[in-house]
C-alpha cells in the first residue's frame, strides 16, 4: 500500500475496514474520493483464502462496464498477486465465452446486476460458495432500475457477508437492500470541502417524485404576498414548457424564458420579466441558456437539480447585499447530484419539512379498468385532512422566515 502511495487511512477506512475484515455486513455512505473501493478491496483480499474451488468467493455488482473495468484493475494493482483470478463480465453481448471461463475457475466476479443475473440463469455463475456480496455505486444501480436483479442475486446466495456502498442514503436504496440486509450497520462519513462558498440562503425540499414537485410548487406559489417575483430553473426547454402548463395562476402571472416552440407565449429577456408587475413566475431552462442577471429576484427555485454543479453555484452564489432565498426540490434519485453540490459549496443544504397539506402523488397500483374513486384529485392522490386545510402552504416557522426575508426588500 505504501508503494501505491497510501500512507494514511481515510476516515471512512478507519470506521469500516475492521468491520469488513471481521465479516460484518454494512452499508457505507460516503462521497466520491472517500476510499470506499479501496476499503472493500483490502477487506476482501485480507479475508480471501486461496482454494482450488472452481466457484467464485466474491461477487461485486457495479452499474456499468466502465466501472467494472476500474474495479478489476484496482483489485489487480492492490493485490499484486498474479494467481488471483478476477473476472469482469461484459455488460452485453454473448455470454457463452464468459460461462466457459467461469467454469474453469475464478475467485472474484465483477458484473452489472443484469449481466450477473443473465449468466446465473444460464447456470454459468455458481453462487453457492459466495462469501462476500458487494454492491458498488448502489445509488447509480438504483437510478438505472436494476434493484430487482440485485435482490434476486442476493437471495440466491444464502447467508453471506453483504456490503453496500453509496454516496447517499435514501428510501429507494433501502427498498433494494432491506430484504437481505435488514440488520446491517450504516456507517456514514461526510467529507465536505475545506472552503465554503458564500451563497444566498439555501433551503431543500426532499420530495418523492416529479408530480409531487408540481404540487409543492403550486402550493408555494399560492402565496402572492411572499412570492412576488420567482425564477424557477429546470433542465430542459421541453420541461419548462410542460411545467408552465401545469402551474396554476392568474392570466399573465406565469411565463417562460425562450419558449420551446416559437408560437408559444414567453419572453426573450429576463429584464422584461422584472418590469412586468403582474408577471410573478419565470420558468428558465438551463439547456441553451447562458448566464442571466438574477439581481432583484428575491426567490430562486431549482425545480430540478442542474446537470452540473457549476450551474447551481452560478445561480446561488452571493455577489451583492440582496436578500435572496434559493429553494431546491430533490427526489431520491437526484440526491447523489445534490451531494456533489454540497461538497462543492462546503456545507449541507438545510432540509425543510414538507407542508402538512401537500398532496403526495402515489402511483396507483389498481389494475386498469378498476380505478379507485377519489373525490379530490383522482385515484393517484390523497384526500386532504380537514385539519390541514390551511390558507398557507408551509410550516409556521418557514412562513415567518420567508415573509421576513420578503419584507426586508
N, C-alpha and C positions, 0 to 999 in steps of 0.2 A: 504493500500500500504506500509506503514511503517512496518507493521508486516511481510510483504513478503520481506522486505529488500530493497524497493525502497525509497531512501531518497532524491534524487535529480533527476530532469528530465534531459534526454539527449538532445543534440542539436536538433535531429530530432523531438523529442516530443515537444520541445519548439516551433518549427516552424510550426507544423502541428495540434496539438491537438485542439487548439481553433477553427481552421477552420473546423475540423471534427465535433466538437460539434455544430458548427454553421450551419451544414448541407451542407457545400460546397463539391463539387466533386473535387478530386485532384489525382494527380499522384505522389507518394512518391518514390524517388530514394535514396537509402542508402545501405551501405554494411551490411553484416550479423553482428548481435550484436548491431545494432544502435537503436533497440527498436521499430521496425515497428509493430510487432504483438501486443505488449503491448499497443502501441498507439491506434491502431484501436479498440482493445478490450475495453479500457477505454472510447473511444469515443462512441462506440455502447452502452455500459452499461449506460452512462450518458444521452443518448438520448432515450433509450428504455422505453416506457411507458407500464406498465403491463395492459393487457386487457384479456377478456375471448375469444377473437377471435381465431379461430382454425387455421387460415392461418399464416405462418411464417412472421416475420417482417424483418429478416436479412438473406441474402444468402451469404455465404463465399465459394469461389471456391479455391481449393488447388490442387497441382499436383499429389499427391499420398496418399495412405491410411495412411502411417506413419505420414505425415504432418497433415492430418485430425485429427488423434488422439491427436497430440500435441496441435493443436488449441482448440479442445474441452476441453482438460484438463486445458489449460490456462484460458479459459473462466470460468470454474468452480472454479478454485483456486482464481482468481482475484475477481469474483463476490461474492463469499461466500454466494450465495443465493440458497437455496435448491428448491425454487419454479421456478427458471429459467429453462425452458425446452429447452435444446440444444441437437441436434441430428446430429451425424456424419453418413453419408451414406457410405456403403461399396463400394469399387472400382469395385467389380464384384460379381457374384452370383445372386440368386433370389431377385427380388425387391418386392415380394408380402408382406412379413412381414414388410418391411420398409414403404410401402404405408399405411398399416393398422395403424402403429404408427404415421405417418404423419397426417392422417385423424383425429386422436384423439386430435391433437393439439400440436404445437411446436412453440417456439419463434424464435430460430436460427437454421438454417440448414447449415452444412458444408459438402461439397462433391467435387469430381472431376467434371470438366465440362461435361465429357462424362456420368457419372452416373446421375448427376442432370438433364441432358437433357433426358436421358432414362426414368427416373421417371416422368418427366414433360410430356412427350409424352404419358405416360400411365395414365395421369390425376391424378397422385398421389402427385404432387408438385404444390401447388397453389401459383402463383407469383403475384396475384392481389393486395396483401397487403404488398408487399416488400417495405421497406423504405430505406434500405441500401444494396447496391450490392458491394461486396468486392472481389477483385482478389488478392490472396496471392501468393507470389513467381511467379509473372507473367512471368518472363524470363524462368522459367522451364516449365510453361504451354505452352509457345510459342515453346520451344525446343521439347516438346513431341507432337506437332502438334495438339493441342486442341483449336486453335484460333476460328475455326468456331462454335463449340458449345458455346463458351463464347459469341460470338456476337449474336447468336440466343437466348440465355437465356436473355441477357441484353435487347435486343429489345422486348422481351416479357413482360418486367417488367413495361414499361411505364416510367413516369417521376419520378426518384428516385435519391438518392444520390449514386454516383459511386466513389469507391475508388480502385485504383490500386497500388500495391506495387512491386517494383523490385529492384535488385541490380544495374541494368544498364538500360540506355535508348537507344533504337535503333529503326531503321525503322520497323522491324518486330513487335515490341511491339506496335508502333503506328498504324500499319496496323490492329492489332487486336482490338484496343480500340477507334480509332478516330471516327468511325461511331456513337458511342453512348457517347463519351466523347470529343466532338470537342473543347470545350472551357475550359477544366479542367486546373486548375493551376498545374504547375510542380514545386515541391519542392525537391531540391537535396542537400544532405549532404554528404560530402566526409570526412570520418574519417580515415586518414592514421595512420599507427603505429608511435609511438614516435621515434623509432630508424630507421636510414636509412642504408641500406646495401650498401657497396662500390662495385659498379658494373662497368662493361665496359660501354661505351656509348651505350644507348638504343634508338632504333627507331621503330616506329609502322606504318605498312600499314593496314588500315581498308578496307577490300575488301568484295564484296557482296557474293562471293561463291567460291567453290573449283576450278572450271575451271579457274576463273579469277586469282586465286593464281598461277596456272601453267603459264598463260600468263604473269603475272608480273615477275615471276622468270626467264622465258625465256628472257624477256626484259632486266632485270638487268644483266644477265649473258652474254649478247652480248658484254659488255664492258670488254674485256680480260685484258686491261691495269690496270683497277682498281681491278677487281675481279680475282686476280691471284691464290688465294687459298681460297676456301669456304667450310665450313662444313654445310650441310643442315639437320636439325633434323625433323623427322616425328615420329608419334606414333607407327606404326606397320611395321613389315618387309614386309608385302604384299604391303602397301602403298609406301614404299621405292622402291620396285621393279617396281611398276606401274609408279611412278614419274620418275624413270630413263629412262623409255621407252618414256616418254612424253617431256623430255628435249631435246633441240636441241644443238648439239655441235659437234666438230670435233672428229674423232676416237680417243679414249683413254682419252678424256677430263673428262668424267663422269664415276664414279664408285660407287659401293655400299659396305658398310661395312657389312660383314657376310650376303651375299645374301640369299634370301628366299629359292631358290632351289639350291641344291649343284652343278648342272651343269651350273648355270648362272655365268657370269663373275662378279668378285668382288675381294675384298681384305679382309684379316682377321686381319690386323694390321694397325692402323692409321699412324704408322711411315712409312709404305710403301707408303702411300699417300703423306706424306711430302717429300719423297725423289724422287718421280717421277715427273720431271719438267712439262711434258705435261699434267698431270692429275690435273685439276683445281677444280673439284666439287666432293665432297664426300657426299653421302647421308647415314645418320645414323638413324636407328630405335631405339627409346627409349626402345621398347619392347625387353627384353632379353639382353640388353646392359649394362654392368657395367660401372663404371667411365672410361672415356677415357682422354688422355692427349691432350688438345687443345692448348698447347703452340706453338707459331709460326704460328697460324692460324689467319689472320687479320680480317676475316669476319665469323660470325656465324649467321645462319638464322634459325629461328623456323618457318618452313612451317606450322606446326600445334601447337596449344597450348598444352604443355605437360599435361598429366592427373593429375599430382601432381605438386604443386609449387616448391617442393624441387628439382625436376629435372631441372626446369628452372633456379633456383638460382645456382645450381651446374655449369651450363653452362656459366652463365654471371657474376658470382662473380669475382671481380678483385683480383688476387693473386700475380701479378707481375707488372712491369712497361711497359708491352707491350701495344701498341695502338690497341685496338680491337673494332669493331663496331658489336653490336648484333642487328639484324633486326628481327622483328616479323611480321608475317602475321596473321590477325584475322578476322573472319566473325562475323556477329551479334550474332550468336549462341555461339560463343566462348568468347564473351565479359565478361560474368559472371566469367568464369575461369580466364580471364585476370585480372579482377578487384581484385580477391583474391591474385594474384601475386603482383599487385601494392600495396595492403595493406601490404603484407609481406615485400616488399623491402622499403616501406615507401615513395614512390614517384610515380607520374604518368609518364607513358612512353610517350614521345613526339610523336604526330601523324604527319606523313609526308604525304603531298598531293600525290595522285596517279598521275603517269605520264600522261601527256596530250595524248600521243599516245598509252596508254594501251587499249587493246581491252577488253571491259567489256562483259563477257558472259551473255546472256539473254536467258533463256529457251524459245523455240518457242511456241507460242500459236496457231500456224496454224494447222488445222486439218491434220491428217495423209493423205498422198496422194496428198496434196496441198502445198508442201513445197515451201517457197519463195526462189527465186534465189538471191544469194549474190556473187558478183564477187570475193570477197576477201577470206572469211573464211567459207561460208555456211550460212544458214538461222539463225543460233544462234548467229552470230557475227555482230558487227558494221563494216562498212567500215571506213577506216582511212580518216580523213580530210587531204586535201593536205597540209594545214598549219602545220599539226602535224607530217609529215613525217620527223622525226629527225634522226640524226645519234647517238643520245644517248637516254637514257630511263627515265630520271628523271629531275626534275626542275634544273635550273642552280645552285641555292644555294646548293641543295643536292649534285649535281655532284661535285662541288668545295670542299665540305666538305669531301666527300668520297675520292677524289683524294689526298687531303691534308693529310688525315689520312694514305693513302697508301704510299705516298712519305716519310712520317716520318720514315717508316721502313727502 
